[in-house]
Amino acid sequence: MKRYWLALAVGLGVTVAGVAVADNLSSAKQADFFAPGQHRFYVWCGSGTNYSAVERGASAEEAQMRLYNGIKAQGHAACWPMWQGKISS
């Protein structure tokens, strides 16, 4: 019976630690999304010519729209940039 409670306590401790680490990582990602600077995108195209790109903006959303408008102006309306993360400077 002691082993059961010990295993339960250890399992609960590992779970709590994992949740804390995951929460910290997701908070950092969210802060990066709204931070100004250079953002990395994976540009997915319906034609299959996918590629990576970097764009500067006041946030990832602004950088994404700036990149999308540039791609669209080049005649590639079937492409959409997907945010990968902020580039540390």
CYANA upper distance limits for C-alpha pairs under 8 A (distance plus 0.5 A):
  1 MET  CA      5 TRP  CA      7.12
  2 LYS  CA      6 LEU  CA      6.66
  3 ARG  CA      7 ALA  CA      6.44
  4 TYR  CA      8 LEU  CA      6.57
  5 TRP  CA      9 ALA  CA      6.54
  6 LEU  CA     10 VAL  CA      6.62
  7 ALA  CA     11 GLY  CA      6.47
  8 LEU  CA     12 LEU  CA      6.53
  9 ALA  CA     13 GLY  CA      6.59
 10 VAL  CA     14 VAL  CA      6.70
 11 GLY  CA     15 THR  CA      6.66
 12 LEU  CA     16 VAL  CA      6.63
 13 GLY  CA     17 ALA  CA      6.64
 14 VAL  CA     18 GLY  CA      6.59
 15 THR  CA     19 VAL  CA      6.71
 16 VAL  CA     20 ALA  CA      6.71
 17 ALA  CA     21 VAL  CA      6.74
 18 GLY  CA     22 ALA  CA      6.63
 19 VAL  CA     23 ASP  CA      6.51
 20 ALA  CA     24 ASN  CA      6.71
 21 VAL  CA     25 LEU  CA      6.76
 22 ALA  CA     26 SER  CA      6.65
 23 ASP  CA     27 SER  CA      6.56
 24 ASN  CA     28 ALA  CA      6.77
 25 LEU  CA     29 LYS  CA      6.77
 26 SER  CA     30 GLN  CA      6.64
 27 SER  CA     31 ALA  CA      6.68
 28 ALA  CA     32 ASP  CA      6.64
 29 LYS  CA     33 PHE  CA      6.71
 29 LYS  CA     85 GLY  CA      7.89
 30 GLN  CA     34 PHE  CA      7.19
 31 ALA  CA     35 ALA  CA      6.66
 32 ASP  CA     60 ALA  CA      8.44
 32 ASP  CA     85 GLY  CA      7.55
 32 ASP  CA     86 LYS  CA      6.27
 33 PHE  CA     59 SER  CA      6.65
 33 PHE  CA     60 ALA  CA      5.62
 33 PHE  CA     61 GLU  CA      8.08
 33 PHE  CA     85 GLY  CA      7.63
 33 PHE  CA     86 LYS  CA      7.45
 34 PHE  CA     58 ALA  CA      8.09
 34 PHE  CA     59 SER  CA      5.15
 34 PHE  CA     60 ALA  CA      6.62
 34 PHE  CA     61 GLU  CA      8.23
 35 ALA  CA     58 ALA  CA      7.08
 35 ALA  CA     59 SER  CA      5.64
 35 ALA  CA     60 ALA  CA      7.75
 36 PRO  CA     56 ARG  CA      8.13
 36 PRO  CA     57 GLY  CA      6.22
 36 PRO  CA     58 ALA  CA      4.53
 36 PRO  CA     59 SER  CA      5.32
 36 PRO  CA     60 ALA  CA      7.98
 37 GLY  CA     56 ARG  CA      5.89
 37 GLY  CA     57 GLY  CA      6.17
 37 GLY  CA     58 ALA  CA      6.90
 37 GLY  CA     59 SER  CA      7.65
 37 GLY  CA     86 LYS  CA      7.76
 37 GLY  CA     87 ILE  CA      7.96
 38 GLN  CA     54 VAL  CA      7.00
 38 GLN  CA     55 GLU  CA      6.05
 38 GLN  CA     56 ARG  CA      4.73
 38 GLN  CA     57 GLY  CA      7.02
 38 GLN  CA     63 ALA  CA      8.43
 38 GLN  CA     86 LYS  CA      6.54
 38 GLN  CA     87 ILE  CA      6.00
 38 GLN  CA     88 SER  CA      8.29
 39 HIS  CA     54 VAL  CA      6.10
 39 HIS  CA     55 GLU  CA      5.99
 39 HIS  CA     56 ARG  CA      6.59
 39 HIS  CA     57 GLY  CA      8.03
 39 HIS  CA     60 ALA  CA      6.68
 39 HIS  CA     63 ALA  CA      7.42
 39 HIS  CA     83 TRP  CA      7.81
 39 HIS  CA     84 GLN  CA      8.04
 39 HIS  CA     85 GLY  CA      6.36
 39 HIS  CA     86 LYS  CA      4.84
 39 HIS  CA     87 ILE  CA      6.06
 40 ARG  CA     52 SER  CA      7.76
 40 ARG  CA     53 ALA  CA      6.42
 40 ARG  CA     54 VAL  CA      5.05
 40 ARG  CA     55 GLU  CA      7.17
 40 ARG  CA     83 TRP  CA      6.72
 40 ARG  CA     84 GLN  CA      5.93
 40 ARG  CA     85 GLY  CA      6.00
 40 ARG  CA     86 LYS  CA      6.54
 40 ARG  CA     87 ILE  CA      7.05
 41 PHE  CA     52 SER  CA      6.21
 41 PHE  CA     53 ALA  CA      5.74
 41 PHE  CA     54 VAL  CA      6.57
 41 PHE  CA     55 GLU  CA      8.31
 41 PHE  CA     64 GLN  CA      8.20
 41 PHE  CA     81 PRO  CA      6.11
 41 PHE  CA     82 MET  CA      5.71
 41 PHE  CA     83 TRP  CA      5.02
 41 PHE  CA     84 GLN  CA      5.64
 41 PHE  CA     85 GLY  CA      7.80
 42 TYR  CA     50 ASN  CA      7.84
 42 TYR  CA     51 TYR  CA      6.44
 42 TYR  CA     52 SER  CA      4.98
 42 TYR  CA     53 ALA  CA      6.84
 42 TYR  CA     81 PRO  CA      6.06
 42 TYR  CA     82 MET  CA      5.66
 42 TYR  CA     83 TRP  CA      7.02
 42 TYR  CA     84 GLN  CA      7.06
 43 VAL  CA     50 ASN  CA      6.03
 43 VAL  CA     51 TYR  CA      5.78
 43 VAL  CA     52 SER  CA      6.26
 43 VAL  CA     53 ALA  CA      7.40
 43 VAL  CA     79 CYS  CA      6.90
 43 VAL  CA     80 TRP  CA      5.98
 43 VAL  CA     81 PRO  CA      4.57
 43 VAL  CA     82 MET  CA      6.52
 44 TRP  CA     48 GLY  CA      8.00
 44 TRP  CA     49 THR  CA      7.99
 44 TRP  CA     50 ASN  CA      5.34
 44 TRP  CA     51 TYR  CA      7.46
 44 TRP  CA     79 CYS  CA      5.96
 44 TRP  CA     80 TRP  CA      5.83
 44 TRP  CA     81 PRO  CA      6.63
 44 TRP  CA     82 MET  CA      7.75
 45 CYS  CA     49 THR  CA      6.29
 45 CYS  CA     50 ASN  CA      5.86
 45 CYS  CA     78 ALA  CA      6.16
 45 CYS  CA     79 CYS  CA      4.47
 45 CYS  CA     80 TRP  CA      6.86
 46 GLY  CA     78 ALA  CA      6.04
 46 GLY  CA     79 CYS  CA      6.80
 47 SER  CA     78 ALA  CA      7.93
 55 GLU  CA     63 ALA  CA      6.00
 55 GLU  CA     64 GLN  CA      7.86
 55 GLU  CA     66 ARG  CA      8.11
 55 GLU  CA     67 LEU  CA      6.85
 56 ARG  CA     63 ALA  CA      5.98
 57 GLY  CA     61 GLU  CA      8.38
 57 GLY  CA     62 GLU  CA      5.93
 57 GLY  CA     63 ALA  CA      4.83
 57 GLY  CA     66 ARG  CA      8.39
 58 ALA  CA     62 GLU  CA      6.68
 58 ALA  CA     63 ALA  CA      7.61
 59 SER  CA     63 ALA  CA      6.75
 60 ALA  CA     64 GLN  CA      6.38
 60 ALA  CA     83 TRP  CA      7.58
 60 ALA  CA     86 LYS  CA      8.22
 61 GLU  CA     65 MET  CA      6.76
 62 GLU  CA     66 ARG  CA      6.62
 63 ALA  CA     67 LEU  CA      6.57
 64 GLN  CA     68 TYR  CA      6.51
 64 GLN  CA     81 PRO  CA      6.79
 64 GLN  CA     82 MET  CA      8.06
 64 GLN  CA     83 TRP  CA      7.76
 65 MET  CA     69 ASN  CA      6.48
 66 ARG  CA     70 GLY  CA      6.76
 67 LEU  CA     71 ILE  CA      6.68
 67 LEU  CA     81 PRO  CA      7.71
 68 TYR  CA     72 LYS  CA      6.52
 68 TYR  CA     79 CYS  CA      8.18
 68 TYR  CA     80 TRP  CA      6.89
 68 TYR  CA     81 PRO  CA      6.92
 69 ASN  CA     73 ALA  CA      6.52
 70 GLY  CA     74 GLN  CA      6.94
 71 ILE  CA     75 GLY  CA      7.28
 71 ILE  CA     76 HIS  CA      6.12
 71 ILE  CA     77 ALA  CA      7.52
 71 ILE  CA     79 CYS  CA      7.80
 72 LYS  CA     76 HIS  CA      5.45
 72 LYS  CA     77 ALA  CA      5.21
 72 LYS  CA     79 CYS  CA      8.25
